[in-house]
Amino acid sequence: MAREPSPPSPTASSICDALGRSAIADRLGVQATAVSNASVAGTFPASWFTALRAMCSEAGLVCPESLFRFKATSAPDATEQQGAA
């Protein structure tokens, strides 16, 4: 028996379409153009994560962290660790 294909991963655009750009803008306190710009760019500012995750949860949508522009962190090197001791 063939497996059902998994649904496509959500995109910034599909989340904006599902939630509504105006609703997102209202919740975040930003202009609708900021939401539209993020949709076109394909990523959201990291500062929007908590609010968008809540909105997606309320709507039964998946909200992948990969759609947000979080800053990467690096582990401190040995010299920094020795200086802290």
Secondary structure, 3 states (H helix, E strand, C coil): CCCCCCCCCCCHHHHHHHHCHHHHHHHHCCCHHHHHHHHHHCCEEHHHHHHHHHHHHHHCCCCCHHHEECCCCCCCCHHHHHHHC
